[in-house]
Amino acid sequence: ADLEEAMRPLRDIRDRVGMDIEVMIEGHAFFTLPAALQIAEALEEIRPFWLEDVLRVDHVGTLADFRRQSGLPIAASEMLLGRGEYLDLLRAGAADYVMVDPTWAGGISESRRILDLAQAHNIPSTLHDCTGPLTLFSGLHLAAASAGVVFQETVRAHIRSFYERLVDRLPVIENGEAHLPEGHGLGLKWL
């Protein structure tokens, strides 16, 4: 009953936009493997672009099992720290997309190494944004410098509410593409 209720808004989205918009599902690592598999089965009808962090990522073997059993693309995970944890994820075959948060992963240089590891494993990458404008601008620069990056996550509510109170400029986003800021360093200044 709960799963059926949770599917209603997702079905409504698909009914309204068809397949013209990619739907990505964030799981916040709340579920066990059996529950995650039930969720994945229910989600098949809306054809999500990926399921992100449906399971905890500190057990990459379980995540790899989930990926194989669910048959849906898996994104994991901004919650990993450093290239060692990402290498474990990649070696286990636990993700179809590697999501990196430049702040949590260990900075710009470490994030670049992680993106290179993902590319060496033929796994596309995406960059996370929920931790502030420095993370977003770092991600934009990393994406521009890394051929394997397919998305830079943005949170419109953050950009439109508190990011603008922290820095002198926001990224220009047009037609779904964020433009690199001009200027020294990351291209922004603290207010």
C-alpha positions as a printed NumPy array, in Angstrom:
array([[  0.   ,   0.   ,   0.   ],
       [  2.791,   2.468,   0.894],
       [  4.722,   1.621,  -2.252],
       [  1.622,   2.055,  -4.378],
       [  1.006,   5.449,  -2.773],
       [  4.633,   6.474,  -3.349],
       [  4.334,   5.574,  -7.039],
       [  1.387,   7.92 ,  -7.694],
       [  3.377,  11.163,  -8.025],
       [  6.004,   9.411, -10.144],
       [  3.323,   8.109, -12.491],
       [  1.837,  11.614, -12.632],
       [  5.221,  13.02 , -13.651],
       [  5.586,  10.453, -16.437],
       [  2.014,  11.054, -17.578],
       [  2.675,  14.794, -17.822],
       [  6.139,  14.854, -19.38 ],
       [  6.339,  11.465, -21.06 ],
       [  9.898,  10.38 , -21.72 ],
       [ 11.044,  13.934, -22.529],
       [ 12.563,  14.406, -19.058],
       [ 14.904,  12.064, -17.239],
       [ 13.637,  11.03 , -13.802],
       [ 16.326,  10.232, -11.256],
       [ 15.349,   8.639,  -7.951],
       [ 17.242,   9.434,  -4.723],
       [ 16.905,   6.778,  -2.021],
       [ 18.94 ,   8.409,   0.774],
       [ 20.267,   4.941,   1.735],
       [ 17.144,   4.203,   3.75 ],
       [ 16.396,   0.68 ,   2.553],
       [ 17.438,  -2.939,   3.009],
       [ 18.153,  -5.135,   0.004],
       [ 14.7  ,  -6.837,  -0.057],
       [ 12.872,  -3.504,   0.213],
       [ 15.16 ,  -1.899,  -2.385],
       [ 14.42 ,  -4.718,  -4.826],
       [ 10.666,  -4.228,  -4.34 ],
       [ 11.084,  -0.507,  -4.942],
       [ 13.163,  -1.135,  -8.067],
       [ 10.532,  -3.499,  -9.435],
       [  7.804,  -0.907,  -8.897],
       [  9.934,   1.815, -10.501],
       [ 10.5  ,  -0.144, -13.716],
       [  7.279,   1.228, -15.205],
       [  8.491,   4.851, -15.023],
       [ 11.898,   3.953, -16.474],
       [ 14.098,   6.037, -14.193],
       [ 17.414,   7.244, -15.529],
       [ 18.974,   5.922, -12.315],
       [ 18.386,   4.957,  -8.719],
       [ 20.751,   6.805,  -6.42 ],
       [ 21.824,   5.559,  -2.998],
       [ 18.858,   3.289,  -2.399],
       [ 21.135,   1.2  ,  -0.14 ],
       [ 23.965,   2.18 ,   2.152],
       [ 27.134,   2.385,   0.111],
       [ 29.516,   1.115,   2.765],
       [ 28.639,  -2.46 ,   1.727],
       [ 29.621,  -2.448,  -1.939],
       [ 29.016,  -6.183,  -2.305],
       [ 25.35 ,  -5.745,  -1.394],
       [ 25.118,  -2.736,  -3.68 ],
       [ 26.616,  -4.781,  -6.528],
       [ 24.038,  -7.528,  -5.87 ],
       [ 21.279,  -4.928,  -5.956],
       [ 22.559,  -3.508,  -9.223],
       [ 22.584,  -6.949, -10.861],
       [ 19.207,  -8.027,  -9.483],
       [ 17.324,  -4.772, -10.047],
       [ 18.28 ,  -4.358, -13.692],
       [ 18.059,  -0.58 , -13.269],
       [ 20.973,   1.858, -13.563],
       [ 22.555,   2.697, -10.205],
       [ 24.268,   5.952,  -9.213],
       [ 26.601,   5.876,  -6.202],
       [ 27.631,   7.856,  -4.216],
       [ 28.471,  11.287,  -2.929],
       [ 28.724,   9.674,   0.503],
       [ 31.986,   7.904,  -0.361],
       [ 35.216,   9.426,   0.889],
       [ 38.411,   9.343,  -1.142],
       [ 39.542,   7.301,  -4.098],
       [ 40.009,   4.087,  -2.091],
       [ 36.275,   3.813,  -1.414],
       [ 35.452,   4.683,  -5.022],
       [ 37.923,   2.094,  -6.27 ],
       [ 36.168,  -0.551,  -4.131],
       [ 32.84 ,   0.528,  -5.652],
       [ 34.209,   0.325,  -9.191],
       [ 35.945,  -3.02 ,  -8.707],
       [ 32.74 ,  -4.513,  -7.285],
       [ 30.769,  -3.406, -10.347],
       [ 28.314,  -1.723,  -7.995],
       [ 27.433,   1.403,  -9.996],
       [ 26.505,   2.518, -13.492],
       [ 27.264,   6.136, -12.583],
       [ 29.778,   7.435, -10.057],
       [ 28.585,  10.476,  -8.116],
       [ 31.281,  12.622,  -6.507],
       [ 30.926,  15.483,  -4.049],
       [ 34.162,  17.478,  -4.328],
       [ 33.928,  18.602,  -0.702],
       [ 33.287,  15.194,   0.844],
       [ 35.51 ,  13.212,  -1.526],
       [ 38.636,  15.062,  -0.47 ],
       [ 38.849,  18.256,  -2.504],
       [ 39.368,  19.125,  -6.133],
       [ 42.546,  17.097,  -6.697],
       [ 41.15 ,  13.949,  -5.076],
       [ 37.871,  14.366,  -6.945],
       [ 39.771,  14.607, -10.224],
       [ 41.563,  11.342,  -9.396],
       [ 38.206,   9.693,  -8.655],
       [ 36.76 ,  10.925, -11.959],
       [ 39.814,   9.538, -13.749],
       [ 39.333,   6.167, -11.994],
       [ 35.704,   6.055, -13.096],
       [ 36.681,   6.915, -16.656],
       [ 39.358,   4.192, -16.612],
       [ 36.564,   1.743, -15.658],
       [ 34.318,   3.112, -18.46 ],
       [ 31.81 ,   4.385, -15.907],
       [ 30.347,   7.868, -16.415],
       [ 30.443,  10.355, -13.549],
       [ 28.248,  13.057, -12.13 ],
       [ 28.982,  15.757,  -9.581],
       [ 26.936,  16.369,  -6.442],
       [ 25.729,  19.755,  -5.211],
       [ 24.1  ,  20.161,  -1.834],
       [ 26.985,  21.45 ,   0.247],
       [ 27.366,  25.03 ,  -0.927],
       [ 28.514,  27.238,  -3.786],
       [ 32.177,  26.212,  -3.519],
       [ 31.169,  22.604,  -4.136],
       [ 29.025,  23.606,  -7.1  ],
       [ 31.714,  25.782,  -8.692],
       [ 34.374,  23.132,  -8.026],
       [ 32.116,  20.59 ,  -9.695],
       [ 31.629,  22.794, -12.735],
       [ 35.38 ,  23.109, -13.215],
       [ 35.893,  19.373, -12.679],
       [ 33.16 ,  18.595, -15.206],
       [ 34.789,  20.858, -17.774],
       [ 38.13 ,  19.112, -17.266],
       [ 36.842,  15.519, -17.262],
       [ 35.499,  13.808, -20.366],
       [ 33.561,  11.212, -18.366],
       [ 31.292,  13.654, -16.498],
       [ 27.725,  13.587, -17.804],
       [ 25.91 ,  15.74 , -15.208],
       [ 26.495,  18.441, -12.633],
       [ 23.721,  18.295, -10.071],
       [ 22.196,  21.609,  -9.042],
       [ 19.581,  22.328,  -6.419],
       [ 17.496,  25.249,  -7.624],
       [ 16.213,  26.004,  -4.138],
       [ 19.789,  26.397,  -2.885],
       [ 20.903,  28.505,  -5.831],
       [ 17.858,  30.761,  -5.577],
       [ 17.853,  31.11 ,  -1.81 ],
       [ 21.097,  30.978,   0.088],
       [ 23.943,  30.61 ,  -2.449],
       [ 23.325,  34.15 ,  -3.665],
       [ 23.822,  35.442,  -0.12 ],
       [ 27.258,  33.804,   0.107],
       [ 29.031,  34.544,  -3.178],
       [ 29.242,  37.373,  -5.7  ],
       [ 27.892,  35.365,  -8.623],
       [ 25.92 ,  32.282,  -9.487],
       [ 26.476,  29.97 , -12.418],
       [ 24.642,  30.914, -15.571],
       [ 22.347,  28.025, -16.491],
       [ 20.744,  28.066, -19.938],
       [ 18.899,  25.244, -21.673],
       [ 20.03 ,  22.792, -19.012],
       [ 23.71 ,  23.687, -19.328],
       [ 25.78 ,  25.5  , -16.72 ],
       [ 28.449,  27.836, -18.037],
       [ 31.837,  28.081, -16.377],
       [ 32.346,  31.354, -14.558],
       [ 35.123,  33.624, -15.729],
       [ 37.744,  34.937, -13.365],
       [ 40.527,  33.687, -11.158],
       [ 40.35 ,  30.444,  -9.211],
       [ 36.847,  29.051,  -9.165],
       [ 35.488,  32.307, -10.586],
       [ 33.66 ,  33.587,  -7.509],
       [ 34.281,  35.592,  -4.362],
       [ 32.782,  35.337,  -0.897],
       [ 30.516,  38.22 ,   0.079]])
